């Protein structure tokens, strides 16, 4: 776009490069499509000065973001959703440079795993219009994200207790659950998926009760109650988050949902959170597949009601899954040989989780889960019934 056209739009003037970059970042934050106008304006200015200002704006974001709850996984997730694949690669180098300034012993192991999962570092050429546009979009997104709960200590602040250390027994159990759920997601036979998912929940419930009994005898075996995030793909984030909540409740965890950003925050014992994350992630895949099998919907007049059907489907699915998971949990407790000793332990765990949840989310608001499509509700409940998560004896062994 030429200088005359920019002037006609009131987008060009005698301001210096720093003021121009700041103005465009605000504009791109409000309207991401304005990035082309931003690049056209900035490319006609002093290139080195523009590159320096944009690079400084990007670098200045890292420390505030990491202190305000954003860990490498979160940053990768939000940039992938709002900017595209180039976003995580752009921030990766800055996060890795930040971590390299500290002794490895002061880097939380979960933070390091997040860094390792980011794509290879992209060093942008800010004299190139494509790289400049990408960088402007990344800065515009990250400059205006809100504070979120700290789930992983940033570099230099790793605690002496670095979360739950997964022992060999727990690792074996998680590996079994992960393998069962992977098969459930990949099989084309519903009966097989039902049995595999039910077996996974059986292992989760049985192992959790055994572990709690061991803790009550030997003292705490983990770093205590903590917080974790599960990112949820659009659309229907709220409805999908209800499924995560149903799984969490059945496993002694609490959930807070950030629908706008697209994640659910889980509070619980680290071992319980591992189980919730595995099962909820798998059920989201299975629910999505079951929903899509119903195809699109129209009313008698030909107007699409696909969106209302699918939202109602997911809400119903989540509610029914929750009922069945809690029934399975009650059955596991009833069959436990040391039930009387387990009850006070379970109450103590629930109290610890509730205290931490109230500390991390003191001003949480509730949201209605109204359903607008009766057929979607019925279909979702039927699909959840197929999971047969309360089936235990039939799949023993």
N, C-alpha and C positions, 0 to 999 in steps of 0.2 A: 504494500500500500504506500503511495507516494506521500511526500510531506504536505502537499496541498490538501489531500483528502483528510489527513490527520488533523490539520489545522481547522478544517471545516467542522470536524466533530468535536473540536475543543480539546483534543488530546495531545497537542503539541504546544510548546511554549519555551520561554527562556530559562526554565528551571534547570538546576544542575542534575547530574546523573543520579545522585543519591535520592533526591526528592522524586525524580521520575520513577525510579525503581519502587520506592515506597508507595507511591500512588498506584502503580500498576499492580502491586501485590494485593492491595485492598480490592481493586477492581476484579482481579482474577479470583479472589476468594469468593466474592459475591456472584460472579458470572464466569465460570471456567472457560467458556467459549471466547472470552475477551483476550485469551493468551495470544492469539494471532495478532491482534492490534498491539498488544504489549511488545511483542517481538519486533514488529514493523517499526515501532517508535524507537525502541532501544537500540536497534541495529544501526540506525542513522546517527547515533550519538558517538561519543568518544569510546571506542571498543574496549580499551584497557580499563578505563575507569568503570564502565558498566560491568565488566567481568569481575573486577575487584569488589564492587558493591554487592553484586549478586552472590559471589562466593562467601563474602563476610556474612551476609544475611543467612545463608545456609549453615555455616559453621556456628553462628551464634545460637542456633536453635538447640544444639545437641545437649548441652548441660541442663538447661531448663526443662527440656522434655524428659530426660532421664531422672531428674529429681521430682518430677510431677507424675510419676507412675508409669511412664511409657518405657517398656523394655524392648529389646530387639524384635521379639516376635510380634508384639503389638504394633510397632512401627511398620514392620514388613506387611502385616495384615491390612492396616488402614491405607497404606500407600498402594498396595496391590488393588484394593477395591476402588480407590478414588483417582488414582493416577495411571495405573497399569504396571506392567512387569518392570519397567525401567525405574520406577520409584524406589522399591526396596534396594536395588543395586546402587542407586545414587547415595542413599543414606548409609549403606553398609560400610563404606570406607571411613566415614567420620566416626561411626560407632566403634569400629575396630581400632582406629587411632586413639580414641578415648580410653579404651581398655588397655592398650599397650603402655599407657602412662603409669600403670599400677602393677605392683607385684602380683603374679598369678594367684597367690594365696588370698588376695583381697578382691578377687572376682568370684561372685557367686556362680556355682556350677550351672545353675539354670540359665543365668545370663550368658555364660559361655556357650551353652548349647544353642541358645537363640542366635548368637553371633554366627556360630558354625552353620546354622540352617539358612542364613541369608545368602543370596546369590553372590557371585564374584563381584568385587568392587568395580563400579563404573566411575571413572574420573571424567567429568563432563568438559567438553571444549565449549566454553561460553562465548566463543566467537562464531559458533555454528548455530544457526537458527533452531534446529531440532533440539539440541542439547540445552540451549537457552530456554526454550519453551518448557521442556521437561523440568528444569531446575526451578523455574518460576512457579510451576504448578505444585511442585513438592513443597516449596517454601510457603506458598499460599495455604496449602492444606495444613501443614504442621504448625504454622504460626498461630492458628486459631483453634486448634483442638483444645478441649478442656482438661483440667486436672482429672486424673483417675486414681483409683486406689493403688497403692504401691503393693505389688505382689512379689517382686524380686528386688533385692537390694542392688542399687546401681554400683558401678565400679568404685572401689575404695571404701565401700560401706558394707561389705559382706560380713554377716554376723558370724560369731564363733561357731554357732550351730547352724549348719547350712541346710536346713530343711530336713526332710525325711531321707534317711539312707535306706535304700531298698535292699534288704538282705536277700540271700540266695533263695529262701523259701518264697518270699513275696515275689521275687523276679520270676520264679518258675510258675507261680499262680497267674501272674499277669501275662506271661507268655502263652499259657494255655487259653486264657480268656481271649487274648488278641487273635490267636489262631482260629478259635471257634467263630469269632465275629467276622473275621475275614472270609471264612467259608460261607457264613450266612449271607454276607453281602454279595458274594459272587455266584452262588448257586442259582439255577433257573427253576428249581423245584421248591415250591412254597413249604411243603411239609418238612423238607430237609432244613430250610432256613428257620422254621419254627423250632425244631428240635435243637438246632445248634445255638440259637439265641437263648432258649430256655436253659440249656446246659451251662452257658456262660453265666447267667444270673445265679444259677445254683452254686457254681464255684465261688462267685463273688460273695454271696451271702454266707456260705459255710466258712470260707476263709476269714471273713471279717469277724464273725463271732468267735472263732478260735483265737484270732489275734487279740481281741479285746480281753478274753479270759487270761491270756498270757501276760498282757500288759498289767492287768489287775494284780497279778501275782508277783511280777518282777519289776514293776515300776514302768514309767513311760518309756516307750521304745522309739519314739519319733520326736521331731522338733516341735510338736504341738500343733494346734489349729492354725491354719494358714489360708491364704486366698489365691485363687487361680482364675484365669479367664478362658472361656471357650468362645471363639469367634464363629459367627453364624452367617451363612451366605443369604443374601436377599434373593427373591422376595419373601414376604411373610415372616420376617424376623421375629416379631412378637409371638406368633403362633408356634414357630419352631422352638423359641425359648421356653415355651410352656412344656415342651417335651423334655428339655434339659432339666427343668424344675421338677418334673415328675420323677425322673431318675434320681435326682439329688435328694429329694425328700425320702425316698425309699432307702437311701444309703446314709442317712444322718447328716446331710449337708443342707445349707441354705443358699439361695440364689438371689442376686439382684441383676436386673436386665437393663442394659443401655441400648434401647431400640435404635436411636439415631446413629450411634457409632457402629452397632451391629455385633455386640458381644454380651455374654452372660458371665457375671462374676460369681464364682463358687467359693463358699467358706466351709471348711471342714478339716478333718484329719487328713494328712497328706495321702495315706494309703486309701482312704475312702474316695478322695478326689481322683486318684489314679483310676479306680474302678468306674466312677461316674463318667469320667472323660471318655474311657474306652466304650462303655455301653451307650452313652448318649450319642457319641459320634456315629456309632454303627446304626442306632435306631433312627437317627436323622437321615441316613442314607436309605434305610429300608422304608421309612415313611414317605420319602420323596418318590421312590420307585413305585410304591403302592398308589400314591396319589396320581402320578402321571399315567398309570394304567387306565384310569377312568376317563382320560381324554378331556376334551373341552366340553363346556356346557352352554346351552342357550335356553332362554325362556320361550313361552309359546309365541311371542312376537318376534323371535329371532335375535333378541338382544343378548349379548354375551353375559353369562353369569359365572364364567370360569373362575374369576378371582374370588368371588364370595364362596363358591363351592370349595375351592382349595383351602381357603382360610378356615372354613368351618370343618373341613376334613381334618386338617392338622390339629385344630383345637380339640376335636373329639378324640382323635388318635392319642393325643397327649394325656387327656383325662383318663381314658381307658387303660393305657399303659401304666399310669400311676396307680390305678386301682389294683391292677394285677401284680405289679412289683411289690406294693405294700402287702398284698395278700401272701406273696411268696416269702417276704421278709418275716411276716408273722408265723408262717408255717415253719420256717427255719428255726425261729426262736422256740416255738413249741416243741420241736424235735430235739433241741439241744439238751444234752444230759445235765448240764449245770445251769439250767434256766434261772433258778433263784439267785445264783451268784452273778448272773449276767445282767439282771434287771437294774441293780444300782449302778453298774458300770455304764450301761446304756444311758441312764438318766444323767450321769456325770458328763458323758461325752456330749449329749444334747445341750446341757447347760453351758459347757465350754464353747460350743459352736455358736450358741445364741448370744453369749457375751461378746464374742469377737465380731459377730455379724452386726450387732448394734453399735460397736465401736467404729467399725469401718464404714457403715452405712447408717448414720444416725438420723438422716432426714429422707428416708426412702418413701416414695409415693406409690400407691397401688393403681392398677389400671384395669378397666373392665375387659372381660373376655366374652362379650356378647357374640352370639352366633346368628348369622343371617340366612343360612342356607340349610334347610332341614335334610335334604338329600346328602349334602356334603357331610353333615354331622353323622348321619346313619352309616354312610360309607366308611368314614374314619373309624367309627367304633367297631364296625365289622372287621376292618383291616387290623385293628389292634387286638381283637379277639383271636385272630389267626396266629398271633405271636405265641399264645399259650404259655406265657411266662410263669404261670403258677403250676405248670406241669412239672413234677419232681420225680415221682416214682417211676414213670415210664421211661425216663432217660437216665436213671441211675446207672453209674458205671460206664 
